[in-house]
Amino acid sequence: MMTSQKAALVIGASRGIGRQIALTLARNNYAVVVASKTEETSSALPGSINSVAEEIRAAGGIAVPVRCDCRDENDVANAVNVTTDRFGGIDAAIYNAGAIMWKPVLETPMKRFDLMMHVNVRGAYAMVLNAVPKMIQQKRGKIVLVAPPIYNRFFKGKTPYSISKVGMTILAKGMANELPDTGVSISTLWPATVIKAHVTDVMNVPNSHMRTPEIFADAVLGIINEPTDKLNGAVLLDEDYLRSEGQTDFTKYQCEPGVEPPRMMPRVLPDLSVEEENVNLGLINNKDSKL
């Protein structure tokens, strides 16, 4: 199935934010590989790769559902390969899969910690490891990881989860150093407010406290359509990124019309750079080197 459209892989696309990313990209001239481990919808977990692919096709778009358990690196590699085999390349890869448990260390058993590490940082690593070489070869590509900025308040009460998510941010920041002059860039994106999803429905979060997932998907679309590598290594928030691109009206994203939800993210985030940012670390074995 060769097409003149751009091709995007969305891992974690069966519901919520991932589903909306897939739909938004499909409406904007992307052929989408819809990847997740959920093949059939159920009362417990509404939405699947097949239902999302059908939505896209019904609207005239191109979609290929691919079962992908992101804990299995072979599944992740297969999702990347299906994208390039079907569409002749991979223009964007978005990692939205996630496992969540917001508990302190002493209330998080190893089994749940391992799950979060496997689904979050290890799955993202597998996608990067498989997608980036293909992107470098074709001299183009954008990677977006759904991961947060790094700041102390984020860790409170959910340290195990934070380890797995901030690991994704470190992956993006570090990988960005390996990508200059390749035509490939990597960024992270995180919501500035609560986004409506299946989990917020289960938790009965009031509509007045949320935005629709379209805001996040619109930000993803803007990032992957950026013609330069200026966002390489950028750690972004959906609202702030869209504002930086000139958007000022966010009322269309309100879950409760007329009510702007409270912001959950800080307005100013710490700068993690240091004075010696560009010091050559080639002398790392020198005992007098300072890291």
Secondary structure by P-SEA (a helix, b strand, c coil): ccccbbbbbbccccccaaaaaaaaaaaaccccccccccccccccccccaaaaaaaaaaabbbbbbbbcccccaaaaaaaaaaaaaacccccbbbbccccccccccccccaaaaaaaaaacaaaaaaaaaccaaaaaaaccbbbbbbccccccccccccaaaaaaaaaaaaaaaaaaaacccccbbbbbbbbccccccaaaaaacccccccccaaaaaaaaaaaaaccccccccccccaaaaaaaacccccccccccccccccccccccccccccccccccccccccccccc
